[in-house]
Amino acid sequence: MATADDFKLIRDIHSTGGRRQVFGSREQKPFEDLVDLGWLKRSSVDSRATHYQITERGTSAALRS
């Protein structure tokens, strides 16, 4: 179930172009929660960072909240 923090984060991602690059596993937790909700997808993972991209479902969540 989505929390207020999830909605805040997805709105922020949506308003900044729908993509986010995250460094470090500790920083990934909130983004992985959004992946579980279907709002983000991992677009790539390299040795230093994980790249996330908003999904259509995530865009809908950002616009309705």
N, CA, C, O and CB atoms as a CASP TS submission, in Angstrom:
PFRMAT TS
TARGET T0000
AUTHOR 0000-0000-0000
METHOD Language model
MODEL 1
PARENT N/A
ATOM      1  N   MET     1       0.845  -1.176   0.000  1.00  0.00           N
ATOM      2  CA  MET     1       0.000   0.000   0.000  1.00  0.00           C
ATOM      3  C   MET     1       0.895   1.246   0.000  1.00  0.00           C
ATOM      4  O   MET     1       1.893   1.310   0.718  1.00  0.00           O
ATOM      5  CB  MET     1      -0.964  -0.006   1.228  1.00  0.00           C
ATOM      6  N   ALA     2       0.527   2.202  -0.796  1.00  0.00           N
ATOM      7  CA  ALA     2       1.320   3.420  -0.942  1.00  0.00           C
ATOM      8  C   ALA     2       1.169   4.327   0.276  1.00  0.00           C
ATOM      9  O   ALA     2       0.089   4.446   0.857  1.00  0.00           O
ATOM     10  CB  ALA     2       0.910   4.172  -2.210  1.00  0.00           C
ATOM     11  N   THR     3       2.270   4.955   0.643  1.00  0.00           N
ATOM     12  CA  THR     3       2.271   5.891   1.767  1.00  0.00           C
ATOM     13  C   THR     3       2.348   7.318   1.229  1.00  0.00           C
ATOM     14  O   THR     3       2.554   7.538   0.035  1.00  0.00           O
ATOM     15  CB  THR     3       3.458   5.600   2.736  1.00  0.00           C
ATOM     16  N   ALA     4       2.181   8.271   2.123  1.00  0.00           N
ATOM     17  CA  ALA     4       2.298   9.681   1.745  1.00  0.00           C
ATOM     18  C   ALA     4       3.693   9.981   1.195  1.00  0.00           C
ATOM     19  O   ALA     4       3.839  10.764   0.257  1.00  0.00           O
ATOM     20  CB  ALA     4       1.996  10.590   2.954  1.00  0.00           C
ATOM     21  N   ASP     5       4.713   9.357   1.780  1.00  0.00           N
ATOM     22  CA  ASP     5       6.084   9.546   1.289  1.00  0.00           C
ATOM     23  C   ASP     5       6.256   9.000  -0.127  1.00  0.00           C
ATOM     24  O   ASP     5       6.994   9.573  -0.929  1.00  0.00           O
ATOM     25  CB  ASP     5       7.081   8.867   2.229  1.00  0.00           C
ATOM     26  N   ASP     6       5.576   7.892  -0.436  1.00  0.00           N
ATOM     27  CA  ASP     6       5.633   7.338  -1.788  1.00  0.00           C
ATOM     28  C   ASP     6       5.056   8.331  -2.797  1.00  0.00           C
ATOM     29  O   ASP     6       5.637   8.560  -3.858  1.00  0.00           O
ATOM     30  CB  ASP     6       4.869   5.998  -1.857  1.00  0.00           C
ATOM     31  N   PHE     7       3.914   8.912  -2.455  1.00  0.00           N
ATOM     32  CA  PHE     7       3.294   9.889  -3.348  1.00  0.00           C
ATOM     33  C   PHE     7       4.169  11.129  -3.509  1.00  0.00           C
ATOM     34  O   PHE     7       4.277  11.679  -4.605  1.00  0.00           O
ATOM     35  CB  PHE     7       1.914  10.289  -2.821  1.00  0.00           C
ATOM     36  N   LYS     8       4.782  11.558  -2.435  1.00  0.00           N
ATOM     37  CA  LYS     8       5.671  12.728  -2.506  1.00  0.00           C
ATOM     38  C   LYS     8       6.852  12.450  -3.427  1.00  0.00           C
ATOM     39  O   LYS     8       7.207  13.288  -4.256  1.00  0.00           O
ATOM     40  CB  LYS     8       6.176  13.116  -1.099  1.00  0.00           C
ATOM     41  N   LEU     9       7.460  11.278  -3.285  1.00  0.00           N
ATOM     42  CA  LEU     9       8.614  10.924  -4.101  1.00  0.00           C
ATOM     43  C   LEU     9       8.230  10.783  -5.571  1.00  0.00           C
ATOM     44  O   LEU     9       8.964  11.261  -6.436  1.00  0.00           O
ATOM     45  CB  LEU     9       9.242   9.628  -3.596  1.00  0.00           C
ATOM     46  N   ILE    10       7.108  10.145  -5.877  1.00  0.00           N
ATOM     47  CA  ILE    10       6.720   9.961  -7.278  1.00  0.00           C
ATOM     48  C   ILE    10       6.362  11.301  -7.918  1.00  0.00           C
ATOM     49  O   ILE    10       6.624  11.499  -9.105  1.00  0.00           O
ATOM     50  CB  ILE    10       5.532   8.984  -7.386  1.00  0.00           C
ATOM     51  N   ARG    11       5.769  12.223  -7.161  1.00  0.00           N
ATOM     52  CA  ARG    11       5.499  13.573  -7.694  1.00  0.00           C
ATOM     53  C   ARG    11       6.805  14.287  -8.013  1.00  0.00           C
ATOM     54  O   ARG    11       6.921  14.947  -9.046  1.00  0.00           O
ATOM     55  CB  ARG    11       4.669  14.409  -6.684  1.00  0.00           C
ATOM     56  N   ASP    12       7.780  14.155  -7.133  1.00  0.00           N
ATOM     57  CA  ASP    12       9.079  14.789  -7.346  1.00  0.00           C
ATOM     58  C   ASP    12       9.770  14.217  -8.587  1.00  0.00           C
ATOM     59  O   ASP    12      10.310  14.968  -9.399  1.00  0.00           O
ATOM     60  CB  ASP    12       9.973  14.605  -6.107  1.00  0.00           C
ATOM     61  N   ILE    13       9.755  12.913  -8.731  1.00  0.00           N
ATOM     62  CA  ILE    13      10.369  12.277  -9.892  1.00  0.00           C
ATOM     63  C   ILE    13       9.660  12.714 -11.170  1.00  0.00           C
ATOM     64  O   ILE    13      10.307  13.024 -12.171  1.00  0.00           O
ATOM     65  CB  ILE    13      10.331  10.741  -9.753  1.00  0.00           C
ATOM     66  N   HIS    14       8.338  12.737 -11.132  1.00  0.00           N
ATOM     67  CA  HIS    14       7.558  13.143 -12.300  1.00  0.00           C
ATOM     68  C   HIS    14       7.868  14.588 -12.694  1.00  0.00           C
ATOM     69  O   HIS    14       8.014  14.893 -13.877  1.00  0.00           O
ATOM     70  CB  HIS    14       6.058  12.983 -12.020  1.00  0.00           C
ATOM     71  N   SER    15       7.967  15.466 -11.711  1.00  0.00           N
ATOM     72  CA  SER    15       8.182  16.886 -11.998  1.00  0.00           C
ATOM     73  C   SER    15       9.594  17.194 -12.496  1.00  0.00           C
ATOM     74  O   SER    15       9.835  18.266 -13.051  1.00  0.00           O
ATOM     75  CB  SER    15       7.901  17.699 -10.762  1.00  0.00           C
ATOM     76  N   THR    16      10.526  16.260 -12.301  1.00  0.00           N
ATOM     77  CA  THR    16      11.902  16.482 -12.753  1.00  0.00           C
ATOM     78  C   THR    16      12.261  15.628 -13.973  1.00  0.00           C
ATOM     79  O   THR    16      13.436  15.348 -14.209  1.00  0.00           O
ATOM     80  CB  THR    16      12.871  16.186 -11.621  1.00  0.00           C
ATOM     81  N   GLY    17      11.268  15.223 -14.734  1.00  0.00           N
ATOM     82  CA  GLY    17      11.537  14.537 -15.988  1.00  0.00           C
ATOM     83  C   GLY    17      11.300  13.045 -16.005  1.00  0.00           C
ATOM     84  O   GLY    17      11.439  12.420 -17.056  1.00  0.00           O
ATOM     85  N   GLY    18      10.946  12.454 -14.880  1.00  0.00           N
ATOM     86  CA  GLY    18      10.580  11.045 -14.855  1.00  0.00           C
ATOM     87  C   GLY    18      11.720  10.051 -14.745  1.00  0.00           C
ATOM     88  O   GLY    18      11.505   8.846 -14.875  1.00  0.00           O
ATOM     89  N   ARG    19      12.923  10.536 -14.508  1.00  0.00           N
ATOM     90  CA  ARG    19      14.074   9.641 -14.355  1.00  0.00           C
ATOM     91  C   ARG    19      14.862  10.025 -13.110  1.00  0.00           C
ATOM     92  O   ARG    19      14.867  11.181 -12.687  1.00  0.00           O
ATOM     93  CB  ARG    19      14.986   9.688 -15.611  1.00  0.00           C
ATOM     94  N   ARG    20      15.525   9.029 -12.537  1.00  0.00           N
ATOM     95  CA  ARG    20      16.352   9.285 -11.363  1.00  0.00           C
ATOM     96  C   ARG    20      17.508   8.305 -11.346  1.00  0.00           C
ATOM     97  O   ARG    20      17.342   7.125 -11.656  1.00  0.00           O
ATOM     98  CB  ARG    20      15.525   9.177 -10.060  1.00  0.00           C
ATOM     99  N   GLN    21      18.671   8.798 -10.985  1.00  0.00           N
ATOM    100  CA  GLN    21      19.866   7.973 -10.824  1.00  0.00           C
ATOM    101  C   GLN    21      20.182   7.954  -9.338  1.00  0.00           C
ATOM    102  O   GLN    21      20.256   9.005  -8.702  1.00  0.00           O
ATOM    103  CB  GLN    21      21.086   8.521 -11.673  1.00  0.00           C
ATOM    104  N   VAL    22      20.370   6.758  -8.783  1.00  0.00           N
ATOM    105  CA  VAL    22      20.560   6.598  -7.347  1.00  0.00           C
ATOM    106  C   VAL    22      21.871   5.862  -7.086  1.00  0.00           C
ATOM    107  O   VAL    22      22.155   4.831  -7.696  1.00  0.00           O
ATOM    108  CB  VAL    22      19.366   5.837  -6.713  1.00  0.00           C
ATOM    109  N   PHE    23      22.658   6.409  -6.173  1.00  0.00           N
ATOM    110  CA  PHE    23      23.934   5.811  -5.789  1.00  0.00           C
ATOM    111  C   PHE    23      23.796   5.194  -4.400  1.00  0.00           C
ATOM    112  O   PHE    23      23.212   5.812  -3.509  1.00  0.00           O
ATOM    113  CB  PHE    23      25.078   6.869  -5.814  1.00  0.00           C
ATOM    114  N   GLY    24      24.311   4.015  -4.205  1.00  0.00           N
ATOM    115  CA  GLY    24      24.331   3.384  -2.887  1.00  0.00           C
ATOM    116  C   GLY    24      23.055   2.636  -2.562  1.00  0.00           C
ATOM    117  O   GLY    24      21.953   3.085  -2.880  1.00  0.00           O
ATOM    118  N   SER    25      23.220   1.488  -1.923  1.00  0.00           N
ATOM    119  CA  SER    25      22.067   0.634  -1.632  1.00  0.00           C
ATOM    120  C   SER    25      21.125   1.236  -0.602  1.00  0.00           C
ATOM    121  O   SER    25      19.920   0.988  -0.656  1.00  0.00           O
ATOM    122  CB  SER    25      22.536  -0.708  -1.150  1.00  0.00           C
ATOM    123  N   ARG    26      21.643   2.016   0.329  1.00  0.00           N
ATOM    124  CA  ARG    26      20.778   2.630   1.341  1.00  0.00           C
ATOM    125  C   ARG    26      19.811   3.626   0.696  1.00  0.00           C
ATOM    126  O   ARG    26      18.654   3.734   1.102  1.00  0.00           O
ATOM    127  CB  ARG    26      21.628   3.336   2.421  1.00  0.00           C
ATOM    128  N   GLU    27      20.293   4.339  -0.297  1.00  0.00           N
ATOM    129  CA  GLU    27      19.473   5.328  -0.990  1.00  0.00           C
ATOM    130  C   GLU    27      18.400   4.677  -1.868  1.00  0.00           C
ATOM    131  O   GLU    27      17.418   5.329  -2.222  1.00  0.00           O
ATOM    132  CB  GLU    27      20.357   6.228  -1.836  1.00  0.00           C
ATOM    133  N   GLN    28      18.575   3.415  -2.220  1.00  0.00           N
ATOM    134  CA  GLN    28      17.664   2.750  -3.146  1.00  0.00           C
ATOM    135  C   GLN    28      16.345   2.317  -2.513  1.00  0.00           C
ATOM    136  O   GLN    28      15.367   2.130  -3.236  1.00  0.00           O
ATOM    137  CB  GLN    28      18.339   1.559  -3.732  1.00  0.00           C
ATOM    138  N   LYS    29      16.279   2.154  -1.226  1.00  0.00           N
ATOM    139  CA  LYS    29      15.095   1.583  -0.565  1.00  0.00           C
ATOM    140  C   LYS    29      13.793   2.273  -0.970  1.00  0.00           C
ATOM    141  O   LYS    29      12.857   1.583  -1.374  1.00  0.00           O
ATOM    142  CB  LYS    29      15.257   1.667   0.939  1.00  0.00           C
ATOM    143  N   PRO    30      13.689   3.606  -0.881  1.00  0.00           N
ATOM    144  CA  PRO    30      12.417   4.232  -1.269  1.00  0.00           C
ATOM    145  C   PRO    30      12.072   4.013  -2.747  1.00  0.00           C
ATOM    146  O   PRO    30      10.898   3.913  -3.104  1.00  0.00           O
ATOM    147  CB  PRO    30      12.469   5.724  -0.978  1.00  0.00           C
ATOM    148  N   PHE    31      13.078   3.941  -3.588  1.00  0.00           N
ATOM    149  CA  PHE    31      12.847   3.731  -5.017  1.00  0.00           C
ATOM    150  C   PHE    31      12.414   2.299  -5.288  1.00  0.00           C
ATOM    151  O   PHE    31      11.568   2.054  -6.148  1.00  0.00           O
ATOM    152  CB  PHE    31      14.109   4.062  -5.822  1.00  0.00           C
ATOM    153  N   GLU    32      12.989   1.359  -4.562  1.00  0.00           N
ATOM    154  CA  GLU    32      12.587  -0.040  -4.716  1.00  0.00           C
ATOM    155  C   GLU    32      11.138  -0.243  -4.263  1.00  0.00           C
ATOM    156  O   GLU    32      10.425  -1.076  -4.822  1.00  0.00           O
ATOM    157  CB  GLU    32      13.529  -0.961  -3.915  1.00  0.00           C
ATOM    158  N   ASP    33      10.703   0.515  -3.252  1.00  0.00           N
ATOM    159  CA  ASP    33       9.295   0.465  -2.845  1.00  0.00           C
ATOM    160  C   ASP    33       8.392   0.892  -4.000  1.00  0.00           C
ATOM    161  O   ASP    33       7.326   0.311  -4.205  1.00  0.00           O
ATOM    162  CB  ASP    33       9.052   1.368  -1.612  1.00  0.00           C
ATOM    163  N   LEU    34       8.819   1.909  -4.756  1.00  0.00           N
ATOM    164  CA  LEU    34       8.030   2.384  -5.900  1.00  0.00           C
ATOM    165  C   LEU    34       8.071   1.375  -7.050  1.00  0.00           C
ATOM    166  O   LEU    34       7.106   1.261  -7.806  1.00  0.00           O
ATOM    167  CB  LEU    34       8.550   3.755  -6.380  1.00  0.00           C
ATOM    168  N   VAL    35       9.174   0.648  -7.187  1.00  0.00           N
ATOM    169  CA  VAL    35       9.241  -0.438  -8.179  1.00  0.00           C
ATOM    170  C   VAL    35       8.214  -1.505  -7.810  1.00  0.00           C
ATOM    171  O   VAL    35       7.503  -2.011  -8.679  1.00  0.00           O
ATOM    172  CB  VAL    35      10.684  -1.057  -8.250  1.00  0.00           C
ATOM    173  N   ASP    36       8.134  -1.847  -6.521  1.00  0.00           N
ATOM    174  CA  ASP    36       7.173  -2.853  -6.050  1.00  0.00           C
ATOM    175  C   ASP    36       5.731  -2.423  -6.326  1.00  0.00           C
ATOM    176  O   ASP    36       4.871  -3.262  -6.595  1.00  0.00           O
ATOM    177  CB  ASP    36       7.362  -3.106  -4.549  1.00  0.00           C
ATOM    178  N   LEU    37       5.471  -1.119  -6.257  1.00  0.00           N
ATOM    179  CA  LEU    37       4.133  -0.595  -6.538  1.00  0.00           C
ATOM    180  C   LEU    37       3.844  -0.519  -8.045  1.00  0.00           C
ATOM    181  O   LEU    37       2.701  -0.309  -8.451  1.00  0.00           O
ATOM    182  CB  LEU    37       3.978   0.789  -5.913  1.00  0.00           C
ATOM    183  N   GLY    38       4.872  -0.690  -8.856  1.00  0.00           N
ATOM    184  CA  GLY    38       4.702  -0.593 -10.300  1.00  0.00           C
ATOM    185  C   GLY    38       4.805   0.832 -10.817  1.00  0.00           C
ATOM    186  O   GLY    38       4.466   1.104 -11.969  1.00  0.00           O
ATOM    187  N   TRP    39       5.268   1.735  -9.978  1.00  0.00           N
ATOM    188  CA  TRP    39       5.356   3.154 -10.354  1.00  0.00           C
ATOM    189  C   TRP    39       6.680   3.506 -11.016  1.00  0.00           C
ATOM    190  O   TRP    39       6.760   4.473 -11.773  1.00  0.00           O
ATOM    191  CB  TRP    39       5.160   4.026  -9.132  1.00  0.00           C
ATOM    192  N   LEU    40       7.711   2.732 -10.738  1.00  0.00           N
ATOM    193  CA  LEU    40       9.026   2.925 -11.356  1.00  0.00           C
ATOM    194  C   LEU    40       9.493   1.596 -11.914  1.00  0.00           C
ATOM    195  O   LEU    40       9.045   0.530 -11.492  1.00  0.00           O
ATOM    196  CB  LEU    40      10.062   3.493 -10.335  1.00  0.00           C
ATOM    197  N   LYS    41      10.405   1.681 -12.875  1.00  0.00           N
ATOM    198  CA  LYS    41      11.107   0.483 -13.330  1.00  0.00           C
ATOM    199  C   LYS    41      12.592   0.792 -13.331  1.00  0.00           C
ATOM    200  O   LYS    41      13.008   1.927 -13.565  1.00  0.00           O
ATOM    201  CB  LYS    41      10.620   0.030 -14.751  1.00  0.00           C
ATOM    202  N   ARG    42      13.382  -0.236 -13.067  1.00  0.00           N
ATOM    203  CA  ARG    42      14.833  -0.095 -13.160  1.00  0.00           C
ATOM    204  C   ARG    42      15.185  -0.090 -14.630  1.00  0.00           C
ATOM    205  O   ARG    42      14.930  -1.064 -15.338  1.00  0.00           O
ATOM    206  CB  ARG    42      15.588  -1.242 -12.393  1.00  0.00           C
ATOM    207  N   SER    43      15.767   0.995 -15.091  1.00  0.00           N
ATOM    208  CA  SER    43      16.127   1.042 -16.506  1.00  0.00           C
ATOM    209  C   SER    43      17.539   0.531 -16.738  1.00  0.00           C
ATOM    210  O   SER    43      17.845   0.048 -17.829  1.00  0.00           O
ATOM    211  CB  SER    43      15.995   2.462 -17.038  1.00  0.00           C
ATOM    212  N   SER    44      18.400   0.626 -15.743  1.00  0.00           N
ATOM    213  CA  SER    44      19.731   0.029 -15.839  1.00  0.00           C
ATOM    214  C   SER    44      20.401   0.030 -14.479  1.00  0.00           C
ATOM    215  O   SER    44      20.072   0.825 -13.599  1.00  0.00           O
ATOM    216  CB  SER    44      20.598   0.782 -16.863  1.00  0.00           C
ATOM    217  N   VAL    45      21.335  -0.870 -14.333  1.00  0.00           N
ATOM    218  CA  VAL    45      22.135  -0.956 -13.120  1.00  0.00           C
ATOM    219  C   VAL    45      23.585  -1.076 -13.563  1.00  0.00           C
ATOM    220  O   VAL    45      23.935  -1.962 -14.342  1.00  0.00           O
ATOM    221  CB  VAL    45      21.698  -2.171 -12.209  1.00  0.00           C
ATOM    222  N   ASP    46      24.425  -0.178 -13.062  1.00  0.00           N
ATOM    223  CA  ASP    46      25.855  -0.329 -13.336  1.00  0.00           C
ATOM    224  C   ASP    46      26.582  -0.468 -12.000  1.00  0.00           C
ATOM    225  O   ASP    46      25.940  -0.569 -10.954  1.00  0.00           O
ATOM    226  CB  ASP    46      26.415   0.891 -14.163  1.00  0.00           C
ATOM    227  N   SER    47      27.874  -0.473 -12.027  1.00  0.00           N
ATOM    228  CA  SER    47      28.645  -0.752 -10.815  1.00  0.00           C
ATOM    229  C   SER    47      28.501   0.337  -9.751  1.00  0.00           C
ATOM    230  O   SER    47      28.738   0.070  -8.573  1.00  0.00           O
ATOM    231  CB  SER    47      30.101  -0.919 -11.168  1.00  0.00           C
ATOM    232  N   ARG    48      28.122   1.542 -10.134  1.00  0.00           N
ATOM    233  CA  ARG    48      28.038   2.640  -9.169  1.00  0.00           C
ATOM    234  C   ARG    48      26.620   3.132  -8.903  1.00  0.00           C
ATOM    235  O   ARG    48      26.367   3.730  -7.857  1.00  0.00           O
ATOM    236  CB  ARG    48      28.863   3.782  -9.648  1.00  0.00           C
ATOM    237  N   ALA    49      25.698   2.897  -9.818  1.00  0.00           N
ATOM    238  CA  ALA    49      24.384   3.516  -9.676  1.00  0.00           C
ATOM    239  C   ALA    49      23.287   2.641 -10.275  1.00  0.00           C
ATOM    240  O   ALA    49      23.538   1.761 -11.098  1.00  0.00           O
ATOM    241  CB  ALA    49      24.374   4.890 -10.336  1.00  0.00           C
ATOM    242  N   THR    50      22.068   2.917  -9.832  1.00  0.00           N
ATOM    243  CA  THR    50      20.876   2.309 -10.410  1.00  0.00           C
ATOM    244  C   THR    50      20.054   3.430 -11.013  1.00  0.00           C
ATOM    245  O   THR    50      19.886   4.485 -10.401  1.00  0.00           O
ATOM    246  CB  THR    50      20.052   1.500  -9.342  1.00  0.00           C
ATOM    247  N   HIS    51      19.543   3.204 -12.208  1.00  0.00           N
ATOM    248  CA  HIS    51      18.746   4.198 -12.910  1.00  0.00           C
ATOM    249  C   HIS    51      17.289   3.749 -12.891  1.00  0.00           C
ATOM    250  O   HIS    51      16.975   2.594 -13.175  1.00  0.00           O
ATOM    251  CB  HIS    51      19.253   4.401 -14.373  1.00  0.00           C
ATOM    252  N   TYR    52      16.419   4.674 -12.555  1.00  0.00           N
ATOM    253  CA  TYR    52      14.993   4.384 -12.498  1.00  0.00           C
ATOM    254  C   TYR    52      14.254   5.293 -13.468  1.00  0.00           C
ATOM    255  O   TYR    52      14.666   6.424 -13.724  1.00  0.00           O
ATOM    256  CB  TYR    52      14.449   4.558 -11.062  1.00  0.00           C
ATOM    257  N   GLN    53      13.145   4.769 -14.005  1.00  0.00           N
ATOM    258  CA  GLN    53      12.304   5.536 -14.913  1.00  0.00           C
ATOM    259  C   GLN    53      10.849   5.354 -14.501  1.00  0.00           C
ATOM    260  O   GLN    53      10.426   4.252 -14.152  1.00  0.00           O
ATOM    261  CB  GLN    53      12.525   5.097 -16.390  1.00  0.00           C
ATOM    262  N   ILE    54      10.093   6.437 -14.544  1.00  0.00           N
ATOM    263  CA  ILE    54       8.697   6.389 -14.143  1.00  0.00           C
ATOM    264  C   ILE    54       7.890   5.578 -15.163  1.00  0.00           C
ATOM    265  O   ILE    54       8.173   5.618 -16.361  1.00  0.00           O
ATOM    266  CB  ILE    54       8.121   7.819 -14.002  1.00  0.00           C
ATOM    267  N   THR    55       6.901   4.853 -14.685  1.00  0.00           N
ATOM    268  CA  THR    55       6.015   4.083 -15.560  1.00  0.00           C
ATOM    269  C   THR    55       4.732   4.872 -15.782  1.00  0.00           C
ATOM    270  O   THR    55       4.514   5.914 -15.164  1.00  0.00           O
ATOM    271  CB  THR    55       5.704   2.680 -14.955  1.00  0.00           C
ATOM    272  N   GLU    56       3.896   4.368 -16.662  1.00  0.00           N
ATOM    273  CA  GLU    56       2.595   4.997 -16.904  1.00  0.00           C
ATOM    274  C   GLU    56       1.762   5.005 -15.617  1.00  0.00           C
ATOM    275  O   GLU    56       1.074   5.979 -15.314  1.00  0.00           O
ATOM    276  CB  GLU    56       1.834   4.258 -18.036  1.00  0.00           C
ATOM    277  N   ARG    57       1.836   3.923 -14.885  1.00  0.00           N
ATOM    278  CA  ARG    57       1.119   3.830 -13.602  1.00  0.00           C
ATOM    279  C   ARG    57       1.663   4.861 -12.600  1.00  0.00           C
ATOM    280  O   ARG    57       0.900   5.457 -11.839  1.00  0.00           O
ATOM    281  CB  ARG    57       1.244   2.393 -13.014  1.00  0.00           C
ATOM    282  N   GLY    58       2.984   5.064 -12.607  1.00  0.00           N
ATOM    283  CA  GLY    58       3.594   6.061 -11.741  1.00  0.00           C
ATOM    284  C   GLY    58       3.190   7.480 -12.115  1.00  0.00           C
ATOM    285  O   GLY    58       2.966   8.324 -11.248  1.00  0.00           O
ATOM    286  N   THR    59       3.101   7.732 -13.416  1.00  0.00           N
ATOM    287  CA  THR    59       2.649   9.047 -13.881  1.00  0.00           C
ATOM    288  C   THR    59       1.228   9.307 -13.411  1.00  0.00           C
ATOM    289  O   THR    59       0.918  10.407 -12.954  1.00  0.00           O
ATOM    290  CB  THR    59       2.730   9.146 -15.419  1.00  0.00           C
ATOM    291  N   SER    60       0.367   8.315 -13.518  1.00  0.00           N
ATOM    292  CA  SER    60      -1.014   8.462 -13.044  1.00  0.00           C
ATOM    293  C   SER    60      -1.058   8.748 -11.545  1.00  0.00           C
ATOM    294  O   SER    60      -1.833   9.591 -11.093  1.00  0.00           O
ATOM    295  CB  SER    60      -1.825   7.197 -13.359  1.00  0.00           C
ATOM    296  N   ALA    61      -0.227   8.049 -10.778  1.00  0.00           N
ATOM    297  CA  ALA    61      -0.189   8.267  -9.329  1.00  0.00           C
ATOM    298  C   ALA    61       0.294   9.677  -9.007  1.00  0.00           C
ATOM    299  O   ALA    61      -0.225  10.322  -8.096  1.00  0.00           O
ATOM    300  CB  ALA    61       0.722   7.227  -8.650  1.00  0.00           C
ATOM    301  N   ALA    62       1.282  10.154  -9.750  1.00  0.00           N
ATOM    302  CA  ALA    62       1.813  11.498  -9.516  1.00  0.00           C
ATOM    303  C   ALA    62       0.761  12.559  -9.817  1.00  0.00           C
ATOM    304  O   ALA    62       0.657  13.551  -9.096  1.00  0.00           O
ATOM    305  CB  ALA    62       3.063  11.739 -10.373  1.00  0.00           C
ATOM    306  N   LEU    63      -0.006  12.359 -10.860  1.00  0.00           N
ATOM    307  CA  LEU    63      -0.989  13.357 -11.272  1.00  0.00           C
ATOM    308  C   LEU    63      -2.236  13.363 -10.398  1.00  0.00           C
ATOM    309  O   LEU    63      -2.890  14.396 -10.257  1.00  0.00           O
ATOM    310  CB  LEU    63      -1.382  13.121 -12.700  1.00  0.00           C
ATOM    311  N   ARG    64      -2.568  12.222  -9.814  1.00  0.00           N
ATOM    312  CA  ARG    64      -3.791  12.173  -9.004  1.00  0.00           C
ATOM    313  C   ARG    64      -3.565  12.526  -7.537  1.00  0.00           C
ATOM    314  O   ARG    64      -4.522  12.710  -6.785  1.00  0.00           O
ATOM    315  CB  ARG    64      -4.398  10.801  -9.092  1.00  0.00           C
ATOM    316  N   SER    65      -2.305  12.621  -7.133  1.00  0.00           N
ATOM    317  CA  SER    65      -2.038  12.889  -5.705  1.00  0.00           C
ATOM    318  C   SER    65      -1.800  14.360  -5.455  1.00  0.00           C
ATOM    319  O   SER    65      -1.562  14.762  -4.316  1.00  0.00           O
ATOM    320  CB  SER    65      -0.831  12.087  -5.220  1.00  0.00           C
TER
END
